[in-house]
Amino acid sequence: MARSASSGLADGTAGAPGQDPSLKVVLATEHHLDGVSKVELARRHGLSRFQVARLLDEARDEGIVRIEIVDPAAEGRALGPLAEQLGVSSVTVAAPRPGESLREAIARGVGQQLHFHLREGGRLGVAWSRTLMHLPGLLGPLPPADVVQLVGSLSAAGYSTAQSSELVHALGRHSGGQVWALPTPLIVDSPQVAASLRAMEEVRTALDAADSLDVATVSIGAWSAGASTLWARLRADEQQRAHDAGVVAEICGILLDGSGAIWHSAMEDRVIGVRPDQLRRARVIAAAPAVGRPEAVVAAARSGLVDDIVLVPELADQVAALLE
């Protein structure tokens, strides 16, 4: 995989955040080319993590930084223009190798991104999905880093909650760092039960650990049966209500409409997992397995929750066609 970025380094970083373009250039260069985390950038430059995230977003919006990912397995196909259209840092096509499933190919692409962006002493957030469960078998040793479970455990057809919990521990073994597991379901029956669980020390510390994520891996689910692990946890009337509200995608139990806006509902009070503001402060690598549902990818990109998207060639073509 090759990567190219375009940015010129100006002298000095003085000036008010958001007003001095040279600061954006410095931050973008250190983050995208040198792999410095947003947390470390904040420490180096005397900024808050929120300011760093905003300045990096502005640098991308203003064209200060342009990133292109080329996957040799996809015949060297450059998707820089698609990333620019989507407003994300990169789009990577992961073409399946012989004997490899679509989900395995995507997980391999996520793993490549993870090796590039995760640094020693960093903090990795992980959300289980039927795609990301393949990560441990495709990764070599990771840099020493802590691992945080982003959402409570869940099951899917053919998969158990035990497998969901095992992912964070398996990645912890790869990195050798501390593991913050979430010993709860993703969604519970009532807000009262959720509040009680969040008050437990081990749950509260895991949720708080997501405040300082450097990198996170998530999956983009389309809002339909079989395409979202959350879908089956909701009653039929809740599924329909979300559909009627225009929900097309789900990330870590966060529901998104076609514009990328978060759909707020009473269901949120029953979900135990990472908050949108916590994800936005991290470098988020998203697996996109929902072939035939390009609107989910577009919504995720527009939400500002993800930075890098990994998908298979067929879905990349569908996304490009939708954006025409």
Backbone bond lengths (Angstrom), bond angles and torsions (degrees), N, CA, C in turn:
res aa  C-N    CA-C-N  psi(-1)  N-CA   C-N-CA  omega(-1)  CA-C   N-CA-C  phi
1 M - - - 1.451 - - 1.515 108.49 -
2 A 1.299 117.73 131.61 1.450 121.96 178.72 1.506 109.01 -112.32
3 R 1.334 115.82 153.15 1.452 119.78 -178.16 1.505 107.63 -137.16
4 S 1.286 116.86 139.55 1.446 119.55 173.27 1.499 109.07 -132.78
5 A 1.331 116.19 145.69 1.449 120.49 177.94 1.508 107.74 -137.51
6 S 1.314 115.89 148.77 1.440 120.52 179.94 1.508 109.04 -119.44
7 S 1.329 116.71 116.77 1.452 120.68 174.79 1.509 108.36 -165.31
8 G 1.318 116.73 142.79 1.448 120.67 178.43 1.502 109.12 -107.50
9 L 1.342 118.02 139.68 1.456 122.06 -175.77 1.515 108.93 -93.28
10 A 1.315 116.35 118.26 1.451 121.23 177.14 1.521 109.28 -93.61
11 D 1.365 116.23 158.33 1.456 119.79 -179.17 1.519 110.39 -78.38
12 G 1.348 115.70 137.24 1.456 120.28 172.13 1.495 113.33 85.52
13 T 1.319 116.52 154.39 1.454 122.04 177.73 1.518 110.69 -132.71
14 A 1.320 117.19 18.97 1.455 119.33 -177.63 1.512 110.56 -72.90
15 G 1.302 115.92 161.58 1.453 120.06 176.33 1.495 111.56 114.97
16 A 1.298 115.45 163.51 1.455 120.18 -179.10 1.503 110.90 -71.38
17 P 1.360 118.52 138.34 1.458 121.20 178.78 1.517 110.76 -54.48
18 G 1.328 116.14 133.04 1.449 120.80 177.50 1.509 113.21 91.73
19 Q 1.385 118.27 -11.18 1.448 120.86 -179.17 1.519 111.86 -109.49
20 D 1.312 118.20 -29.80 1.458 122.12 -178.11 1.522 109.37 -97.07
21 P 1.345 117.75 108.91 1.475 118.66 -177.77 1.513 113.10 -63.02
22 S 1.367 117.86 -25.40 1.467 118.61 -179.47 1.523 111.20 -65.21
23 L 1.335 117.93 -31.00 1.464 120.20 177.22 1.521 110.36 -65.96
24 K 1.325 116.40 -40.12 1.465 119.52 178.10 1.524 110.60 -64.01
25 V 1.327 116.19 -38.23 1.462 120.20 178.85 1.527 110.38 -64.47
26 V 1.330 116.56 -44.37 1.463 120.77 179.98 1.529 110.06 -62.85
27 L 1.330 116.17 -48.79 1.466 119.66 -179.52 1.525 111.11 -61.15
28 A 1.343 116.62 -44.80 1.465 120.29 -178.89 1.514 111.11 -63.95
29 T 1.335 117.01 -40.46 1.464 120.52 179.81 1.523 110.96 -64.59
30 E 1.335 116.32 -46.98 1.460 119.69 -178.22 1.525 111.70 -66.58
31 H 1.334 116.58 -36.03 1.466 119.83 -177.48 1.526 111.56 -76.69
32 H 1.341 116.68 -51.30 1.463 120.30 -172.08 1.528 113.64 -84.02
33 L 1.325 117.57 -33.19 1.464 119.31 -178.22 1.527 112.70 -95.99
34 D 1.331 116.22 -37.97 1.460 119.53 -176.68 1.519 113.00 -96.56
35 G 1.352 117.56 -9.73 1.454 120.80 177.18 1.516 114.41 75.25
36 V 1.337 118.32 20.51 1.462 121.27 179.44 1.525 108.95 -74.01
37 S 1.319 117.15 132.68 1.468 121.04 -177.75 1.521 111.02 -70.81
38 K 1.332 115.70 161.82 1.459 120.60 177.74 1.524 110.87 -63.99
39 V 1.326 116.78 -35.76 1.463 120.55 178.62 1.524 110.40 -63.30
40 E 1.337 116.99 -45.19 1.453 121.14 -179.95 1.531 111.34 -67.73
41 L 1.338 116.75 -37.76 1.465 119.65 176.79 1.524 110.97 -60.13
42 A 1.324 116.12 -42.04 1.464 120.02 179.06 1.527 110.24 -60.38
43 R 1.332 117.22 -42.90 1.465 120.95 179.99 1.523 111.27 -65.60
44 R 1.336 116.50 -43.97 1.462 120.47 -177.07 1.521 112.81 -63.43
45 H 1.329 116.30 -39.58 1.462 120.77 -170.59 1.523 114.05 -106.37
46 G 1.334 116.97 8.40 1.446 119.85 176.50 1.514 113.96 66.28
47 L 1.342 115.93 34.77 1.454 121.81 -179.65 1.522 109.87 -115.39
48 S 1.305 116.34 167.71 1.464 120.14 170.77 1.523 108.61 -86.18
49 R 1.340 116.20 161.43 1.471 119.20 177.00 1.514 110.81 -62.08
50 F 1.323 117.22 -32.31 1.461 120.61 179.27 1.526 110.58 -65.35
51 Q 1.359 116.89 -42.01 1.458 120.23 178.75 1.525 111.28 -64.40
52 V 1.344 115.70 -42.86 1.466 119.23 178.96 1.521 110.70 -60.00
53 A 1.331 116.80 -47.36 1.470 120.29 -179.78 1.524 110.60 -60.12
54 R 1.339 117.21 -41.28 1.470 120.10 -178.64 1.520 110.89 -66.98
55 L 1.328 116.79 -43.06 1.462 120.26 -179.09 1.524 111.49 -66.27
56 L 1.332 117.61 -38.06 1.465 119.77 176.77 1.519 111.15 -65.61
57 D 1.333 116.45 -38.89 1.468 119.61 176.49 1.529 110.36 -63.06
58 E 1.325 116.81 -42.44 1.459 120.33 179.52 1.533 111.21 -65.28
59 A 1.338 116.06 -38.26 1.470 119.76 178.56 1.521 110.74 -61.11
60 R 1.335 116.03 -39.91 1.463 119.58 178.10 1.523 110.81 -69.38
61 D 1.335 116.98 -43.91 1.464 121.01 -178.79 1.523 111.80 -63.39
62 E 1.339 116.51 -33.64 1.464 121.02 -177.09 1.519 112.77 -88.07
63 G 1.328 117.14 1.02 1.458 120.34 177.41 1.515 114.43 79.88
64 I 1.340 117.02 12.11 1.461 119.71 177.12 1.518 110.49 -64.83
65 V 1.335 116.58 -35.52 1.459 120.13 -179.56 1.521 109.19 -123.67
66 R 1.313 115.14 135.97 1.464 122.09 175.21 1.522 107.11 -134.43
67 I 1.328 116.72 124.97 1.469 120.92 -176.27 1.518 109.37 -119.88
68 E 1.303 114.81 137.12 1.463 120.70 179.19 1.518 108.88 -126.97
69 I 1.337 116.36 130.94 1.462 121.80 176.34 1.521 108.38 -109.54
70 V 1.316 116.71 130.86 1.461 121.47 177.15 1.523 107.87 -122.25
71 D 1.321 117.59 120.48 1.460 122.20 179.13 1.529 108.47 -101.13
72 P 1.330 119.36 115.99 1.462 120.82 -179.84 1.518 112.73 -57.12
73 A 1.332 117.48 -30.73 1.463 120.11 -179.98 1.520 111.72 -67.22
74 A 1.337 116.36 -17.93 1.465 120.52 178.79 1.521 110.02 -101.83
75 E 1.324 116.47 30.85 1.458 123.86 177.57 1.526 111.41 59.67
76 G 1.311 115.69 36.23 1.457 120.00 175.92 1.505 114.44 67.77
77 R 1.291 117.44 22.61 1.448 120.65 -176.47 1.525 110.88 -71.14
78 A 1.319 117.12 121.16 1.451 121.89 -179.46 1.518 109.89 -88.18
79 L 1.332 115.59 130.49 1.459 118.98 -178.22 1.523 111.60 -117.04
80 G 1.337 116.45 25.47 1.447 119.88 175.73 1.520 112.50 -56.20
81 P 1.344 118.74 -46.27 1.468 119.23 178.89 1.526 113.11 -60.30
82 L 1.333 117.77 -37.43 1.464 120.06 179.44 1.527 109.68 -68.32
83 A 1.325 117.58 -40.41 1.464 120.26 176.85 1.520 110.26 -60.82
84 E 1.324 116.33 -40.74 1.466 120.38 179.47 1.522 110.78 -64.69
85 Q 1.325 116.72 -42.09 1.465 119.94 177.93 1.519 111.97 -62.33
86 L 1.327 115.80 -39.19 1.455 120.50 -178.88 1.526 112.28 -78.28
87 G 1.335 117.07 -20.76 1.449 120.31 -177.95 1.511 113.96 79.39
88 V 1.337 116.97 28.53 1.469 121.44 177.18 1.520 109.17 -114.83
89 S 1.325 116.39 169.23 1.460 120.35 -177.47 1.518 112.57 -71.28
90 S 1.334 117.12 -37.79 1.458 118.86 -179.27 1.524 111.16 -156.91
91 V 1.313 113.96 153.68 1.469 122.29 169.84 1.520 106.58 -127.40
92 T 1.311 116.74 128.25 1.461 122.05 179.91 1.522 109.93 -118.53
93 V 1.319 116.18 128.65 1.460 121.01 172.87 1.518 108.30 -89.84
94 A 1.319 116.91 127.57 1.459 122.36 178.16 1.519 108.04 -115.07
95 A 1.312 116.89 95.65 1.458 120.96 179.76 1.526 109.79 -79.13
96 P 1.335 118.46 131.68 1.472 120.18 -179.46 1.532 112.13 -60.13
97 R 1.309 115.12 137.48 1.447 120.77 173.83 1.523 108.82 -86.01
98 P 1.332 118.39 167.52 1.473 119.83 179.68 1.527 111.48 -53.32
99 G 1.329 116.74 128.70 1.444 122.28 178.81 1.515 114.53 79.82
100 E 1.319 117.31 6.12 1.457 121.77 -176.64 1.523 109.81 -106.51
101 S 1.325 117.15 136.59 1.469 120.84 177.19 1.521 109.98 -79.44
102 L 1.353 115.73 167.35 1.454 120.14 177.71 1.530 110.50 -60.19
103 R 1.329 116.55 -43.73 1.461 119.62 -178.73 1.528 111.56 -64.70
104 E 1.321 116.84 -39.13 1.461 119.88 177.82 1.522 111.01 -64.66
105 A 1.327 117.04 -40.26 1.465 120.53 179.01 1.526 110.69 -62.10
106 I 1.328 116.27 -43.07 1.464 119.84 179.48 1.525 110.21 -65.59
107 A 1.332 117.30 -43.72 1.467 120.73 178.87 1.529 110.55 -60.50
108 R 1.313 116.90 -38.30 1.471 119.87 177.39 1.524 110.14 -62.40
109 G 1.342 116.67 -42.45 1.459 120.10 177.30 1.519 112.20 -63.04
110 V 1.330 116.37 -40.19 1.468 120.39 176.43 1.530 109.79 -62.39
111 G 1.329 116.40 -42.35 1.456 120.34 179.05 1.517 112.57 -60.70
112 Q 1.341 117.18 -38.79 1.459 120.44 177.43 1.521 110.72 -62.28
113 Q 1.327 115.79 -43.10 1.460 119.92 178.28 1.536 110.52 -64.58
114 L 1.323 115.35 -39.21 1.457 120.43 -178.52 1.522 110.99 -63.53
115 H 1.319 116.77 -43.58 1.463 120.26 178.46 1.522 110.88 -62.72
116 F 1.316 116.56 -31.03 1.458 119.50 -178.19 1.528 111.91 -76.63
117 H 1.330 117.17 -40.44 1.463 120.35 -170.49 1.529 114.97 -95.85
118 L 1.332 118.76 -26.42 1.465 120.03 -177.45 1.526 109.77 -78.87
119 R 1.321 115.44 130.24 1.458 121.11 -177.91 1.530 110.52 -116.44
120 E 1.328 115.50 157.67 1.463 120.88 178.31 1.520 110.76 -55.42
121 G 1.323 115.56 133.08 1.451 120.51 -179.53 1.512 113.93 83.55
122 G 1.340 117.14 2.76 1.458 121.00 -179.17 1.521 112.10 -80.73
123 R 1.307 114.07 -176.51 1.464 120.12 179.51 1.526 108.24 -132.32
124 L 1.330 116.18 122.74 1.463 123.47 -176.30 1.518 110.57 -106.74
125 G 1.327 116.52 128.09 1.454 121.80 173.06 1.511 110.26 -98.70
126 V 1.333 117.23 140.56 1.463 121.48 -175.44 1.524 109.85 -134.35
127 A 1.322 116.18 129.92 1.463 121.42 173.00 1.525 108.13 -115.48
128 W 1.329 116.87 129.79 1.459 119.78 -178.43 1.519 110.89 -70.67
129 S 1.323 116.09 144.10 1.460 122.76 168.34 1.518 107.30 -155.26
130 R 1.324 116.24 169.14 1.461 119.99 179.33 1.523 111.56 -66.61
131 T 1.321 116.76 -17.95 1.465 121.03 175.58 1.521 110.84 -87.73
132 L 1.336 116.93 -49.87 1.459 120.35 -175.20 1.521 112.89 -70.16
133 M 1.331 117.84 -17.34 1.466 119.18 177.35 1.530 111.66 -61.68
134 H 1.346 117.27 -18.23 1.465 120.70 179.23 1.527 112.20 -82.24
135 L 1.331 117.75 -10.42 1.467 120.81 -174.98 1.531 114.51 -54.56
136 P 1.331 119.52 -50.95 1.472 118.34 -174.16 1.520 113.73 -55.91
137 G 1.327 117.77 -36.78 1.454 120.35 -178.73 1.512 113.96 -75.45
138 L 1.340 117.03 -8.24 1.460 121.18 -177.20 1.521 112.40 -112.16
139 L 1.324 117.19 -2.55 1.456 121.85 -176.91 1.519 111.49 -101.82
140 G 1.311 115.19 145.03 1.444 120.05 165.19 1.522 107.77 -88.08
141 P 1.327 117.95 -168.02 1.467 120.26 177.47 1.525 110.97 -59.51
142 L 1.320 115.32 138.09 1.459 120.78 176.47 1.524 109.64 -95.44
143 P 1.338 117.26 159.79 1.468 118.52 172.47 1.527 109.62 -60.42
144 P 1.325 118.84 149.73 1.468 120.44 177.36 1.530 109.94 -54.72
145 A 1.316 116.39 117.42 1.463 121.19 -176.20 1.525 109.14 -156.31
146 D 1.318 116.15 152.66 1.456 120.84 175.73 1.528 109.36 -82.55
147 V 1.330 116.39 155.40 1.459 121.83 -177.19 1.529 109.31 -127.51
148 V 1.328 115.82 131.09 1.462 121.97 -177.49 1.519 109.54 -120.05
149 Q 1.322 117.66 129.65 1.457 121.87 174.69 1.526 108.25 -78.67
150 L 1.326 117.36 124.41 1.459 121.39 -171.47 1.521 114.14 -85.62
151 V 1.313 117.52 -28.18 1.466 120.50 -179.79 1.515 109.23 -137.07
152 G 1.328 115.36 156.15 1.448 119.61 176.78 1.512 112.06 -62.18
153 S 1.312 115.83 163.81 1.460 121.28 -175.81 1.522 111.43 -66.62
154 L 1.305 115.91 151.12 1.449 121.96 177.48 1.514 108.98 -149.89
155 S 1.311 114.61 167.57 1.462 119.80 177.32 1.516 108.21 -124.51
156 A 1.306 114.81 161.99 1.464 121.75 175.42 1.521 106.69 -140.92
157 A 1.314 116.15 169.34 1.460 119.63 -178.81 1.529 110.10 -54.93
158 G 1.320 116.57 119.04 1.460 121.41 179.87 1.509 114.39 87.17
159 Y 1.345 117.59 -0.38 1.462 121.19 -178.12 1.523 109.00 -131.79
160 S 1.335 116.54 146.55 1.456 121.31 -177.53 1.522 111.04 -106.34
161 T 1.337 115.64 165.62 1.459 119.71 175.56 1.525 110.53 -65.36
162 A 1.328 117.44 -27.21 1.468 120.33 177.97 1.528 110.36 -62.70
163 Q 1.327 117.15 -39.79 1.463 120.83 177.42 1.515 110.74 -65.01
164 S 1.333 115.63 -37.15 1.456 120.52 177.67 1.520 110.45 -60.72
165 S 1.323 116.84 -46.53 1.466 121.16 -179.21 1.526 111.60 -68.44
166 E 1.328 116.88 -32.72 1.453 120.72 -175.31 1.526 112.03 -66.83
167 L 1.337 118.62 -28.41 1.460 120.45 -175.81 1.520 111.73 -57.54
168 V 1.327 117.41 -48.11 1.460 119.78 -177.26 1.530 110.76 -64.88
169 H 1.328 117.52 -36.19 1.465 120.10 178.94 1.535 111.17 -71.33
170 A 1.320 116.61 -37.13 1.469 120.05 177.96 1.524 110.52 -63.59
171 L 1.332 117.30 -42.60 1.463 119.87 178.41 1.529 110.46 -69.80
172 G 1.325 116.04 -31.76 1.454 119.15 174.83 1.521 111.97 -62.84
173 R 1.325 116.36 -36.76 1.468 119.77 177.31 1.527 110.54 -67.40
174 H 1.321 116.74 -35.01 1.470 120.22 177.69 1.524 111.02 -65.90
175 S 1.331 116.64 -37.03 1.465 120.12 -174.29 1.522 113.03 -94.78
176 G 1.338 116.94 -23.42 1.450 120.25 -179.74 1.511 114.82 73.75
177 G 1.335 116.99 13.00 1.457 120.08 -178.88 1.516 112.56 -98.15
178 Q 1.329 115.57 -175.22 1.455 121.46 176.56 1.518 109.99 -71.34
179 V 1.321 115.78 145.82 1.464 120.93 -179.75 1.526 109.00 -117.10
180 W 1.330 115.08 129.30 1.460 121.37 172.16 1.526 107.59 -108.12
181 A 1.304 116.68 103.35 1.466 121.81 179.12 1.523 109.75 -93.54
182 L 1.333 115.61 153.01 1.463 121.54 176.18 1.527 108.03 -106.57
183 P 1.316 118.44 102.21 1.471 121.16 -175.91 1.526 111.94 -83.89
184 T 1.323 116.51 51.47 1.464 121.56 -178.79 1.524 109.15 -139.88
185 P 1.331 117.90 164.99 1.465 119.77 169.26 1.536 109.99 -72.30
186 L 1.312 117.03 162.75 1.462 121.43 174.72 1.526 110.89 -64.70
187 I 1.325 116.38 -43.10 1.459 120.76 -177.99 1.523 108.74 -137.20
188 V 1.323 116.36 139.69 1.464 121.50 -178.20 1.523 109.45 -118.66
189 D 1.324 116.10 179.32 1.462 120.47 -169.72 1.520 114.73 -75.75
190 S 1.329 117.54 -25.13 1.455 118.78 -175.35 1.523 110.72 -149.51
191 P 1.333 117.36 156.92 1.468 120.69 175.39 1.524 112.15 -60.64
192 Q 1.333 116.36 -32.19 1.457 119.90 -179.51 1.529 111.26 -65.27
193 V 1.329 116.08 -42.87 1.461 120.24 177.87 1.530 109.87 -64.40
194 A 1.328 116.35 -42.98 1.468 120.00 179.63 1.523 111.01 -61.33
195 A 1.333 117.42 -44.10 1.461 121.00 -179.81 1.527 110.80 -62.78
196 S 1.327 116.55 -39.22 1.457 120.60 179.14 1.530 110.92 -64.35
197 L 1.327 116.34 -42.09 1.461 120.17 179.46 1.528 110.95 -67.27
198 R 1.333 117.43 -42.05 1.464 120.22 179.95 1.521 112.02 -62.18
199 A 1.323 117.34 -25.75 1.463 121.38 -179.35 1.526 112.40 -76.63
200 M 1.347 117.68 -15.54 1.457 120.86 177.82 1.524 109.54 -65.87
201 E 1.333 116.32 139.01 1.461 119.88 -173.80 1.525 112.54 -58.04
202 E 1.335 117.96 -44.64 1.463 119.69 -176.38 1.527 111.50 -68.38
203 V 1.329 117.04 -29.89 1.463 120.48 176.97 1.520 109.97 -75.82
204 R 1.313 116.05 -45.62 1.465 120.22 -178.74 1.530 111.49 -60.88
205 T 1.344 117.13 -42.68 1.464 119.14 -179.15 1.528 111.67 -67.08
206 A 1.336 117.75 -35.45 1.467 120.32 177.63 1.525 110.49 -67.32
207 L 1.333 117.07 -43.12 1.467 120.38 178.98 1.525 110.65 -65.44
208 D 1.325 116.84 -38.74 1.464 120.22 178.76 1.522 111.79 -69.29
209 A 1.338 117.08 -31.20 1.471 120.31 179.93 1.523 111.39 -61.99
210 A 1.329 117.39 -24.10 1.465 121.13 179.02 1.522 112.30 -73.15
211 D 1.344 117.94 -6.10 1.463 120.58 176.26 1.518 112.18 -66.67
212 S 1.332 116.88 -26.08 1.465 120.87 -172.39 1.519 112.30 -120.55
213 L 1.305 117.12 39.36 1.464 120.87 178.42 1.527 110.34 -71.21
214 D 1.327 115.62 140.76 1.463 120.76 170.90 1.530 110.02 -95.30
215 V 1.325 115.58 -46.86 1.464 122.38 -178.82 1.526 107.81 -134.13
216 A 1.330 116.69 145.92 1.465 120.59 175.88 1.517 109.20 -138.00
217 T 1.323 115.66 145.82 1.459 121.06 174.34 1.521 107.85 -115.89
218 V 1.331 115.78 127.62 1.456 121.98 -178.96 1.525 108.41 -135.75
219 S 1.318 115.55 174.99 1.458 120.72 176.68 1.522 108.64 -126.73
220 I 1.327 115.93 141.96 1.467 121.62 177.55 1.520 108.04 -94.39
221 G 1.319 116.09 114.71 1.454 120.55 178.06 1.523 110.69 -101.73
222 A 1.308 117.32 140.04 1.465 121.10 173.69 1.527 108.43 -83.41
223 W 1.330 116.55 151.07 1.458 119.48 -173.81 1.522 110.92 -86.12
224 S 1.308 115.21 82.04 1.467 121.71 177.34 1.521 108.14 -164.36
225 A 1.320 115.51 164.96 1.458 120.69 179.24 1.523 110.20 -60.61
226 G 1.323 116.79 132.16 1.453 121.56 178.38 1.509 114.63 84.64
227 A 1.347 117.79 -14.06 1.462 120.79 -178.63 1.515 112.28 -107.52
228 S 1.330 117.11 -11.11 1.458 122.32 177.46 1.525 108.42 -133.99
229 T 1.328 116.00 128.85 1.463 118.94 178.87 1.524 111.23 -71.38
230 L 1.322 117.41 -19.40 1.467 120.40 178.54 1.526 111.76 -79.00
231 W 1.317 117.40 -30.93 1.465 123.01 -174.58 1.531 112.14 -48.82
232 A 1.325 116.17 -49.15 1.462 120.56 -175.05 1.528 112.43 -70.10
233 R 1.344 117.94 -13.83 1.462 120.43 179.53 1.523 112.86 -85.19
234 L 1.327 116.98 -6.51 1.460 121.00 -176.59 1.522 110.81 -104.31
235 R 1.313 115.42 153.34 1.462 120.03 174.01 1.521 109.61 -69.61
236 A 1.323 116.21 159.73 1.460 120.66 -177.90 1.522 111.47 -58.40
237 D 1.338 117.17 -38.11 1.463 119.12 -179.54 1.531 111.28 -68.60
238 E 1.349 117.52 -32.43 1.457 120.33 177.36 1.528 110.83 -71.26
239 Q 1.329 116.13 -39.94 1.466 119.86 176.27 1.526 110.60 -58.84
240 Q 1.334 115.43 -44.83 1.452 120.35 -177.48 1.525 111.57 -68.59
241 R 1.334 116.33 -38.09 1.462 120.34 179.84 1.531 110.40 -62.76
242 A 1.321 115.91 -42.07 1.461 119.93 178.25 1.523 110.52 -65.45
243 H 1.316 115.89 -41.72 1.462 120.34 178.53 1.526 110.73 -62.03
244 D 1.328 116.75 -43.44 1.464 120.85 -179.49 1.527 111.36 -66.03
245 A 1.336 116.81 -27.03 1.464 120.96 178.96 1.524 112.20 -80.84
246 G 1.336 116.61 -1.28 1.457 120.43 178.03 1.507 115.48 91.05
247 V 1.345 117.38 13.40 1.466 120.60 179.12 1.530 109.66 -65.23
248 V 1.320 116.00 131.13 1.471 121.18 179.81 1.521 112.54 -126.91
249 A 1.351 117.18 -11.49 1.468 119.27 -174.82 1.523 110.49 -148.70
250 E 1.329 114.22 160.05 1.463 121.09 179.07 1.520 109.26 -143.33
251 I 1.322 116.33 133.81 1.466 123.10 175.92 1.518 107.67 -133.90
252 C 1.318 117.47 117.54 1.470 121.76 177.51 1.527 112.19 54.49
253 G 1.321 117.27 37.13 1.443 120.95 -179.83 1.517 113.91 79.51
254 I 1.330 117.44 4.03 1.468 123.22 177.44 1.526 107.36 -95.55
255 L 1.331 117.27 122.36 1.459 121.99 -175.85 1.525 110.71 -95.07
256 L 1.339 116.27 136.00 1.458 122.57 -175.44 1.514 110.93 -124.06
257 D 1.338 116.60 139.53 1.460 119.15 173.30 1.525 109.25 -89.44
258 G 1.326 116.59 -178.38 1.459 120.48 -173.76 1.510 114.43 -62.41
259 S 1.324 118.06 -23.39 1.461 121.79 178.99 1.521 112.17 -85.22
260 G 1.341 116.51 -6.47 1.456 120.80 -176.53 1.517 113.63 92.45
261 A 1.346 117.12 -0.20 1.464 120.32 178.80 1.524 109.93 -74.63
262 I 1.315 115.55 144.75 1.459 120.91 177.94 1.524 109.54 -75.95
263 W 1.329 116.15 130.82 1.459 120.47 176.53 1.514 108.23 -88.77
264 H 1.310 115.79 114.14 1.456 121.24 -178.95 1.520 109.74 -92.81
265 S 1.322 115.14 131.29 1.455 120.70 179.82 1.521 108.68 -151.30
266 A 1.323 115.81 173.79 1.458 120.30 178.40 1.518 112.11 -62.91
267 M 1.325 116.99 -21.86 1.459 120.88 179.56 1.526 112.10 -59.22
268 E 1.343 116.75 -30.71 1.462 120.51 -178.27 1.524 111.94 -56.88
269 D 1.311 116.61 -34.12 1.462 120.70 -178.13 1.524 112.50 -69.55
270 R 1.333 117.00 -12.39 1.459 121.31 -179.42 1.523 112.94 -101.42
271 V 1.338 117.00 -8.92 1.465 122.03 -178.46 1.528 109.79 -90.62
272 I 1.317 115.60 136.62 1.465 121.13 177.62 1.528 107.74 -114.94
273 G 1.315 115.12 107.99 1.453 118.22 -177.38 1.516 112.29 179.93
274 V 1.313 115.24 -172.71 1.451 123.93 -176.64 1.534 110.41 -63.80
275 R 1.326 116.34 146.69 1.458 121.85 177.89 1.528 110.13 -91.20
276 P 1.340 117.51 155.95 1.470 119.81 178.10 1.527 113.19 -56.85
277 D 1.335 117.89 -40.44 1.469 119.05 -178.14 1.521 111.07 -66.08
278 Q 1.327 118.23 -30.35 1.459 120.58 177.28 1.523 110.65 -69.32
279 L 1.319 117.27 -40.59 1.462 120.21 178.13 1.524 111.24 -65.39
280 R 1.316 116.67 -39.25 1.468 119.58 -176.26 1.518 112.51 -66.43
281 R 1.319 118.25 -18.67 1.467 120.49 179.27 1.527 111.93 -88.05
282 A 1.326 117.69 -6.08 1.465 121.38 -177.82 1.528 110.48 -107.56
283 R 1.319 115.30 167.45 1.462 121.08 169.20 1.529 105.94 -85.88
284 V 1.315 118.35 110.61 1.465 121.71 -171.38 1.528 110.07 -106.32
285 I 1.323 114.60 120.46 1.466 122.67 177.72 1.529 106.91 -101.69
286 A 1.322 116.74 120.09 1.462 120.98 -173.00 1.521 111.85 -113.05
287 A 1.327 115.49 128.02 1.463 121.53 171.42 1.525 107.92 -84.23
288 A 1.330 116.50 135.40 1.464 121.03 -179.13 1.525 109.31 -124.90
289 P 1.333 117.83 91.38 1.468 120.60 -175.38 1.523 114.91 -93.49
290 A 1.345 118.74 -5.25 1.469 121.12 -168.97 1.524 112.19 -82.07
291 V 1.323 116.32 74.42 1.465 120.85 176.02 1.535 108.68 -59.92
292 G 1.302 115.97 133.83 1.458 120.81 -178.11 1.511 113.26 93.74
293 R 1.329 117.68 -5.81 1.463 121.46 179.75 1.536 110.15 -126.41
294 P 1.323 118.27 61.94 1.472 120.45 -177.41 1.521 113.17 -63.61
295 E 1.350 117.01 -24.40 1.461 119.16 -179.89 1.527 111.59 -61.82
296 A 1.330 117.30 -27.93 1.465 120.56 178.44 1.526 110.36 -67.40
297 V 1.325 117.21 -40.00 1.462 121.48 178.71 1.522 110.31 -66.11
298 V 1.315 116.69 -43.70 1.471 120.67 -179.99 1.523 110.13 -63.06
299 A 1.328 117.39 -43.20 1.468 120.58 179.28 1.523 110.75 -62.38
300 A 1.330 117.15 -43.03 1.470 120.62 -179.98 1.525 110.63 -62.15
301 A 1.327 116.31 -42.32 1.465 119.98 179.27 1.522 110.86 -63.95
302 R 1.317 116.58 -43.54 1.470 120.49 -178.09 1.525 112.72 -69.97
303 S 1.312 117.00 -20.10 1.470 120.79 -177.39 1.514 113.06 -71.16
304 G 1.330 117.21 -22.09 1.453 120.98 -174.84 1.512 113.72 78.68
305 L 1.337 116.88 8.70 1.464 120.78 -178.79 1.520 112.76 -86.39
306 V 1.337 118.33 -17.90 1.460 120.50 -175.08 1.529 110.15 -125.74
307 D 1.333 115.96 150.61 1.462 122.50 179.19 1.521 112.35 -110.32
308 D 1.322 116.70 -39.01 1.467 122.28 -176.17 1.522 108.56 -128.45
309 I 1.328 116.78 133.39 1.459 121.37 -178.12 1.524 108.92 -119.61
310 V 1.326 116.24 132.20 1.464 122.30 177.89 1.516 107.99 -116.75
311 L 1.327 117.32 126.11 1.461 121.74 -176.90 1.516 110.07 -149.74
312 V 1.323 116.25 169.12 1.460 120.99 -179.03 1.530 109.56 -89.49
313 P 1.356 117.85 162.44 1.466 120.37 -174.60 1.526 114.16 -55.21
314 E 1.331 117.59 -41.23 1.462 119.68 -177.28 1.519 111.44 -61.39
315 L 1.322 117.51 -43.64 1.457 120.49 179.76 1.527 110.70 -70.03
316 A 1.330 117.89 -35.76 1.462 120.36 176.02 1.523 110.73 -58.97
317 D 1.336 116.99 -42.49 1.465 120.68 177.38 1.529 111.07 -63.56
318 Q 1.322 116.58 -40.56 1.457 120.57 -179.72 1.517 111.58 -66.03
319 V 1.324 117.01 -39.29 1.471 120.75 178.03 1.525 109.82 -64.96
320 A 1.339 115.73 -45.56 1.461 119.79 179.53 1.527 111.15 -59.62
321 A 1.342 116.39 -42.17 1.468 120.32 179.46 1.517 111.33 -64.62
322 L 1.332 117.09 -38.46 1.460 120.45 -179.87 1.514 111.82 -66.04
323 L 1.334 116.95 -31.46 1.448 120.95 -177.63 1.520 113.11 -84.49
324 E 1.330 117.57 -8.44 1.481 120.29 -179.81 1.520 110.87 -67.76
